[in-house]
């Protein structure tokens, strides 16, 4: 070989060796997903989809889950078959723009699960309600579908059945410390840790026969004597679930719903499309353009009211305390529940814009909304399955279930008894007492992470300063990217999805919102990782330049 040719050959070989080295080591992008419930599955699936549509790069994804419920998580784990999804089968999905995915899965595979099948004996139809644990099987299946798709594009996915206890940010990388004392290093971390434990309103934690976190219900249901008196704090979907499951297991003792008001839930109506003509992005952007990027609460509510009027319901009457008892309200829903269908369609349509409006509100507007409207909105936003309404009504009629609307306090007495103080005629001085053997907190996930969150990881991250509380719920997160923030600074390559982001996006509870969050984070992670391989691309360009010079 000619000397010049040898020199050029060695030069090209050197470039190829450098490129090979970079791809085999430095170019492997490592991602840790902390938590594998619905948000973890949606995140993995979104990541794989984004990677497929990106430039070639090697990825390694580890999914950490402290329980054995990979895919189903806490919300959809194995529990009572009487716990129903509050959406019908044909409109339930973890994928944006694929709302029939769950129903298609049932048709394709759900009927053939085998001994692990938990489909009710009555079967399922597109407009029927399915058990939450059956939806958990769907999530597990979609998890393994995503892993299978990952293998086809040479993306490594590892399921790690360990609880993560700490995350440290070191030299632009993250060290993930798990309960087995393993320390693993990652380029990106995505928090999918699920809901924050309910707030212990009356400081009853640690008391015998007090349940602060109500799911799974099977965990404690068999310990409750069938004649025991059970008090449930709350009157929404979770409270209904608990009452129904206890009675299905043979409970005949009294059950009490304790609430602070008469804001009863709705029953789920058939879903139809609703076009937002006023409370939409166009009107929001027009106002933000005039007002330095912000909107007042008064302006936002005025737009919402205009669409609200189109639903045929009076705003004030709808959000005012009910004039009916809980039992009579259930009966009212059986005959008049359809009149709230258009409002529910409006509420679902608002999911696509509510985070934009929330982000545009000034601090004063957010504070006023949380104090005056939040509880009212949420009491109507999450309706009960019609089947559950029927069961609750029957429990009221038999006398097993009672509702008390003016809860003042709950105290613990000796011998495992609780005393709930109920205001009479709205006067704290005139109160009655209800004694209970058990108290179960059904107030729903807490928004605030300040105090006892029940999560060792969140406590550690708060203490180290890697995360900070958002005063409106969850942790501080950048609106555009879902990247974790500390004050005004982003923690690069550290993301959060789901309930932890409630202060930033306001309503994050629906599967639609989980899907939107997962896509947002996946897109940002993959785009960011692609930018980091520019040095590798420059090596390719140098190689091509040498070849062209020949």
VENHU-V402484 format. One record per residue. N is the residue number from 1. RES is the residue in one letter. PHI is phi in whole degrees, 0 to 359 (NA if undefined). Layout:
N:RES:PHI ; N:RES:PHI
This chain:
1:X:NA ; 2:X:297 ; 3:X:300 ; 4:X:297 ; 5:X:295 ; 6:X:299 ; 7:X:299 ; 8:X:293 ; 9:X:298 ; 10:X:294 ; 11:X:295 ; 12:X:296 ; 13:X:299 ; 14:X:300 ; 15:X:297 ; 16:X:297 ; 17:X:293 ; 18:X:298 ; 19:X:299 ; 20:X:299 ; 21:X:294 ; 22:X:295 ; 23:X:289 ; 24:X:279 ; 25:X:233 ; 26:X:294 ; 27:X:276 ; 28:X:282 ; 29:X:270 ; 30:X:256 ; 31:X:231 ; 32:X:250 ; 33:X:255 ; 34:X:261 ; 35:X:111 ; 36:X:226 ; 37:X:265 ; 38:X:301 ; 39:X:291 ; 40:X:294 ; 41:X:295 ; 42:X:298 ; 43:X:293 ; 44:X:300 ; 45:X:300 ; 46:X:292 ; 47:X:299 ; 48:X:298 ; 49:X:296 ; 50:X:293 ; 51:X:296 ; 52:X:303 ; 53:X:265 ; 54:X:248 ; 55:X:291 ; 56:X:298 ; 57:X:196 ; 58:X:273 ; 59:X:230 ; 60:X:229 ; 61:X:239 ; 62:X:250 ; 63:X:247 ; 64:X:263 ; 65:X:219 ; 66:X:285 ; 67:X:262 ; 68:X:272 ; 69:X:271 ; 70:X:296 ; 71:X:102 ; 72:X:280 ; 73:X:63 ; 74:X:287 ; 75:X:293 ; 76:X:237 ; 77:X:286 ; 78:X:297 ; 79:X:204 ; 80:X:293 ; 81:X:287 ; 82:X:275 ; 83:X:275 ; 84:X:258 ; 85:X:297 ; 86:X:262 ; 87:X:233 ; 88:X:288 ; 89:X:301 ; 90:X:279 ; 91:X:235 ; 92:X:239 ; 93:X:194 ; 94:X:255 ; 95:X:242 ; 96:X:296 ; 97:X:66 ; 98:X:224 ; 99:X:293 ; 100:X:266 ; 101:X:300 ; 102:X:296 ; 103:X:295 ; 104:X:296 ; 105:X:296 ; 106:X:301 ; 107:X:296 ; 108:X:281 ; 109:X:226 ; 110:X:300 ; 111:X:281 ; 112:X:242 ; 113:X:285 ; 114:X:93 ; 115:X:296 ; 116:X:276 ; 117:X:290 ; 118:X:235 ; 119:X:294 ; 120:X:302 ; 121:X:301 ; 122:X:283 ; 123:X:80 ; 124:X:211 ; 125:X:230 ; 126:X:303 ; 127:X:257 ; 128:X:257 ; 129:X:259 ; 130:X:244 ; 131:X:291 ; 132:X:296 ; 133:X:288 ; 134:X:290 ; 135:X:297 ; 136:X:299 ; 137:X:293 ; 138:X:301 ; 139:X:298 ; 140:X:301 ; 141:X:296 ; 142:X:291 ; 143:X:299 ; 144:X:287 ; 145:X:299 ; 146:X:295 ; 147:X:296 ; 148:X:296 ; 149:X:295 ; 150:X:296 ; 151:X:299 ; 152:X:294 ; 153:X:247 ; 154:X:61 ; 155:X:262 ; 156:X:278 ; 157:X:235 ; 158:X:238 ; 159:X:268 ; 160:X:245 ; 161:X:274 ; 162:X:225 ; 163:X:282 ; 164:X:275 ; 165:X:256 ; 166:X:199 ; 167:X:226 ; 168:X:239 ; 169:X:263 ; 170:X:231 ; 171:X:52 ; 172:X:66 ; 173:X:231 ; 174:X:240 ; 175:X:258 ; 176:X:259 ; 177:X:254 ; 178:X:252 ; 179:X:292 ; 180:X:270 ; 181:X:66 ; 182:X:279 ; 183:X:242 ; 184:X:243 ; 185:X:256 ; 186:X:222 ; 187:X:278 ; 188:X:227 ; 189:X:229 ; 190:X:237 ; 191:X:277 ; 192:X:235 ; 193:X:280 ; 194:X:81 ; 195:X:284 ; 196:X:277 ; 197:X:306 ; 198:X:303 ; 199:X:288 ; 200:X:282 ; 201:X:302 ; 202:X:252 ; 203:X:53 ; 204:X:255 ; 205:X:303 ; 206:X:93 ; 207:X:282 ; 208:X:300 ; 209:X:70 ; 210:X:253 ; 211:X:246 ; 212:X:273 ; 213:X:250 ; 214:X:284 ; 215:X:251 ; 216:X:284 ; 217:X:291 ; 218:X:299 ; 219:X:298 ; 220:X:232 ; 221:X:303 ; 222:X:286 ; 223:X:278 ; 224:X:278 ; 225:X:299 ; 226:X:295 ; 227:X:257 ; 228:X:296 ; 229:X:269 ; 230:X:246 ; 231:X:255 ; 232:X:241 ; 233:X:278 ; 234:X:122 ; 235:X:217 ; 236:X:262 ; 237:X:301 ; 238:X:296 ; 239:X:299 ; 240:X:297 ; 241:X:304 ; 242:X:297 ; 243:X:299 ; 244:X:297 ; 245:X:296 ; 246:X:301 ; 247:X:292 ; 248:X:298 ; 249:X:269 ; 250:X:101 ; 251:X:290 ; 252:X:236 ; 253:X:286 ; 254:X:292 ; 255:X:236 ; 256:X:241 ; 257:X:268 ; 258:X:249 ; 259:X:228 ; 260:X:265 ; 261:X:203 ; 262:X:248 ; 263:X:266 ; 264:X:285 ; 265:X:283 ; 266:X:268 ; 267:X:259 ; 268:X:297 ; 269:X:252 ; 270:X:304 ; 271:X:271 ; 272:X:223 ; 273:X:288 ; 274:X:233 ; 275:X:269 ; 276:X:281 ; 277:X:266 ; 278:X:237 ; 279:X:276 ; 280:X:229 ; 281:X:290 ; 282:X:300 ; 283:X:291 ; 284:X:297 ; 285:X:295 ; 286:X:296 ; 287:X:289 ; 288:X:297 ; 289:X:297 ; 290:X:278 ; 291:X:236 ; 292:X:55 ; 293:X:88 ; 294:X:245 ; 295:X:221 ; 296:X:277 ; 297:X:298 ; 298:X:301 ; 299:X:295 ; 300:X:296 ; 301:X:292 ; 302:X:297 ; 303:X:294 ; 304:X:297 ; 305:X:298 ; 306:X:298 ; 307:X:287 ; 308:X:299 ; 309:X:301 ; 310:X:294 ; 311:X:280 ; 312:X:85 ; 313:X:239 ; 314:X:282 ; 315:X:304 ; 316:X:295 ; 317:X:295 ; 318:X:294 ; 319:X:267 ; 320:X:288 ; 321:X:305 ; 322:X:296 ; 323:X:271 ; 324:X:255 ; 325:X:292 ; 326:X:301 ; 327:X:298 ; 328:X:292 ; 329:X:296 ; 330:X:300 ; 331:X:296 ; 332:X:299 ; 333:X:294 ; 334:X:296 ; 335:X:258 ; 336:X:241 ; 337:X:301 ; 338:X:296 ; 339:X:290 ; 340:X:262 ; 341:X:298 ; 342:X:293 ; 343:X:296 ; 344:X:298 ; 345:X:295 ; 346:X:297 ; 347:X:298 ; 348:X:295 ; 349:X:297 ; 350:X:292 ; 351:X:305 ; 352:X:287 ; 353:X:234 ; 354:X:297 ; 355:X:292 ; 356:X:295 ; 357:X:294 ; 358:X:298 ; 359:X:296 ; 360:X:278 ; 361:X:294 ; 362:X:285 ; 363:X:300 ; 364:X:296 ; 365:X:299 ; 366:X:296 ; 367:X:296 ; 368:X:296 ; 369:X:298 ; 370:X:297 ; 371:X:281 ; 372:X:256 ; 373:X:240 ; 374:X:304 ; 375:X:297 ; 376:X:294 ; 377:X:297 ; 378:X:292 ; 379:X:295 ; 380:X:259 ; 381:X:288 ; 382:X:247 ; 383:X:281 ; 384:X:269 ; 385:X:300 ; 386:X:302 ; 387:X:301 ; 388:X:292 ; 389:X:301 ; 390:X:298 ; 391:X:293 ; 392:X:297 ; 393:X:300 ; 394:X:294 ; 395:X:291 ; 396:X:296 ; 397:X:295 ; 398:X:280 ; 399:X:88 ; 400:X:290 ; 401:X:258 ; 402:X:227 ; 403:X:239 ; 404:X:237 ; 405:X:264 ; 406:X:234 ; 407:X:292 ; 408:X:256 ; 409:X:199 ; 410:X:228 ; 411:X:242 ; 412:X:261 ; 413:X:254 ; 414:X:296 ; 415:X:65 ; 416:X:61 ; 417:X:250 ; 418:X:241 ; 419:X:238 ; 420:X:264 ; 421:X:262 ; 422:X:245 ; 423:X:291 ; 424:X:255 ; 425:X:58 ; 426:X:75 ; 427:X:251 ; 428:X:299 ; 429:X:291 ; 430:X:254 ; 431:X:233 ; 432:X:247 ; 433:X:245 ; 434:X:237 ; 435:X:270 ; 436:X:228 ; 437:X:277 ; 438:X:228 ; 439:X:233 ; 440:X:239 ; 441:X:275 ; 442:X:240 ; 443:X:280 ; 444:X:93 ; 445:X:302 ; 446:X:288 ; 447:X:275 ; 448:X:276 ; 449:X:261 ; 450:X:287 ; 451:X:94 ; 452:X:276 ; 453:X:277 ; 454:X:82 ; 455:X:248 ; 456:X:303 ; 457:X:296 ; 458:X:297 ; 459:X:299 ; 460:X:298 ; 461:X:292 ; 462:X:294 ; 463:X:295 ; 464:X:282 ; 465:X:88 ; 466:X:290 ; 467:X:235 ; 468:X:226 ; 469:X:289 ; 470:X:268 ; 471:X:296 ; 472:X:255 ; 473:X:134 ; 474:X:66 ; 475:X:243 ; 476:X:289 ; 477:X:221 ; 478:X:290 ; 479:X:298 ; 480:X:289 ; 481:X:244 ; 482:X:67 ; 483:X:280 ; 484:X:299 ; 485:X:237 ; 486:X:237 ; 487:X:67 ; 488:X:265 ; 489:X:256 ; 490:X:279 ; 491:X:266 ; 492:X:307 ; 493:X:70 ; 494:X:239 ; 495:X:236 ; 496:X:220 ; 497:X:224 ; 498:X:89 ; 499:X:301 ; 500:X:298 ; 501:X:258 ; 502:X:298 ; 503:X:291 ; 504:X:271 ; 505:X:249 ; 506:X:70 ; 507:X:258 ; 508:X:232 ; 509:X:278 ; 510:X:281 ; 511:X:297 ; 512:X:300 ; 513:X:290 ; 514:X:299 ; 515:X:298 ; 516:X:297 ; 517:X:296 ; 518:X:297 ; 519:X:294 ; 520:X:298 ; 521:X:292 ; 522:X:301 ; 523:X:297 ; 524:X:290 ; 525:X:295 ; 526:X:293 ; 527:X:298 ; 528:X:296 ; 529:X:292 ; 530:X:294 ; 531:X:295 ; 532:X:286 ; 533:X:260 ; 534:X:302 ; 535:X:302 ; 536:X:292 ; 537:X:295 ; 538:X:293 ; 539:X:296 ; 540:X:298 ; 541:X:297 ; 542:X:297 ; 543:X:297 ; 544:X:294 ; 545:X:296 ; 546:X:294 ; 547:X:294 ; 548:X:293 ; 549:X:294 ; 550:X:280
